[in-house]
Amino acid sequence: MELLDPTLEAQAQSIAWAPRPTALSGKRVALIENTKYNSDRLLERIGEILKTEYGASEARMWRKRNASVPAHEQIIEEVKKTSDVMVAGIGD
């Protein structure tokens, strides 16, 4: 009898993090909502906190088509043009 092991060891991958701003004062924040229950409410609250406590100038929300796909190209292009930083949120 021959036994086969279908598993492989995961290969280590390095992650290239996006540069982070040193402060949010005056920054325009994009909030990307994934359509799950309460994700919009969570992000609205986060946007309020970022404005009142961290000085962000604006917090604007976009809604993905559904939770299982990346943000569509129109959202990505608008965020690039109108925002300095982005927060993606989930719900459930």
C-alpha positions in Angstrom: 0.0 0.0 0.0 1.3 3.4 -0.9 0.2 6.5 1.1 0.4 9.9 -0.5 0.6 13.1 1.5 -1.3 15.8 -0.5 0.0 18.7 1.7 2.9 21.0 1.0 4.7 23.3 3.3 3.7 26.9 2.8 6.4 29.0 1.2 7.3 32.2 3.0 6.3 35.3 1.1 7.4 38.9 1.9 4.7 41.5 2.1 5.3 45.0 0.7 3.4 47.3 2.9 2.0 50.6 1.5 3.7 53.7 2.9 1.8 55.0 6.0 1.3 58.7 6.6 2.9 60.0 9.8 -0.4 61.8 10.7 -4.0 62.0 9.4 -4.4 65.8 10.0 -5.8 67.3 6.8 -5.9 63.9 5.0 -8.9 62.7 2.9 -9.9 59.2 4.0 -11.6 56.7 1.7 -13.8 54.1 3.4 -14.4 51.0 1.3 -17.5 49.1 2.5 -17.9 45.5 1.5 -21.8 45.2 1.7 -21.9 42.9 4.7 -24.3 43.7 7.5 -23.2 46.7 9.6 -20.0 47.3 7.7 -21.3 50.7 6.6 -22.2 51.6 10.2 -18.7 50.5 11.4 -17.0 52.5 8.8 -19.1 55.6 9.3 -18.1 55.5 13.0 -14.4 55.0 12.1 -14.7 58.0 9.7 -16.1 60.2 12.5 -13.3 59.2 14.8 -10.6 59.8 12.2 -12.1 63.3 11.6 -12.7 64.4 15.3 -9.8 62.7 17.0 -7.1 62.6 14.3 -7.9 65.6 12.2 -8.8 64.0 8.9 -10.4 66.6 6.7 -12.9 64.2 5.0 -14.1 60.6 5.2 -16.0 59.4 2.1 -17.5 56.0 1.7 -17.6 53.7 -1.4 -19.6 50.5 -1.5 -18.3 47.4 -3.3 -20.6 45.4 -5.5 -20.4 42.4 -3.1 -18.1 41.1 -0.3 -16.5 38.3 -2.3 -14.8 40.4 -5.0 -12.2 43.2 -4.9 -13.3 46.8 -5.3 -14.3 47.4 -8.9 -12.1 49.6 -11.1 -14.3 52.7 -10.9 -13.9 52.8 -7.1 -10.2 52.3 -7.3 -9.7 55.1 -9.8 -12.0 57.5 -7.7 -10.1 56.7 -4.5 -6.7 57.3 -6.2 -7.9 60.8 -7.4 -9.8 61.9 -4.3 -8.2 60.3 -1.2 -4.9 60.3 0.7 -5.5 57.1 2.7 -7.9 54.2 2.6 -9.7 52.0 5.1 -11.4 48.8 4.0 -14.0 47.4 6.3 -15.9 44.2 6.8 -19.0 43.3 8.7 -20.9 40.4 10.1 
